[in-house]
Amino acid sequence: MRMDGTTAMFRYWNMLRAGRPAPSRSEIDPTAIRKWLPDIFILEFDDDRSVRFRLAGTRLCSVFGQELRHTHFRDLWRFDDRVTISALVETSLNQQATIVLDARAGTSQGREADFELLLLPLHAGPGVQRTIGLLCADERPFWLGSHPVAQLDLHGARLIDPDAVPLRDVGARTPSLAPDIIEPTETHGARRVRHLVVHDGGRSNGADD
């Protein structure tokens, strides 16, 4: 992780979980992360098992020029990335995986900005699967919030095992979900996740097709 916001959020989440796969939703104190609340969101499955926003911060909604609550997470991404994005978020929800995404945002006016997106599992009760996330811009351009982002373009994804990788090495030692894992499919040129592999010990289960 390279952004102050994603690093701070990871540290707080990692402290709360205290060695468990995920902390409880009720353990999160909004005042402890108040600086980042406008960029934070929570994802969950809807009745059709599609991933949607349960809530989204005000700054995040401003970036996309719309209220994101109850909308589908995959709809923020370019069409060719949606299969991959759905698989990654479902892995975070189903397997309590921690994932970092690199994305480039584009507007209808042709403006672009790079973002880092962090997905962290939450324990929300028996049978309830949720992920808390944070979206941070590498640099906040002057137009962000005035010109809505039309779509996100996935540039990279990394699986983090918080039990195995020291925080100072996050990003440097975590394996990339590279072309041998994310491959073109025959449908609309979409990419898909065949499996997730952790090389540094800890949990090694992947998400197989």
Secondary structure, DSSP 8 states (H G I E B T S, - for coil): --SHHHHHHHHHHHHHHTTSSS-BGGG--GGGGTTTGGGEEEEEE-TTS-EEEEEE-HHHHHHHTS--TTSBGGGGB-GGGHHHHHHHHHHHHHH--EEEEEEEEEETTS-EEEEEEEEEEEE-STT-EEEEEEEEESS--TTTTTS-EEEEEEEEEEEE-TTTS-GGGTTTTS-B--TTTEEE-SSTT-EEE------SSS-------
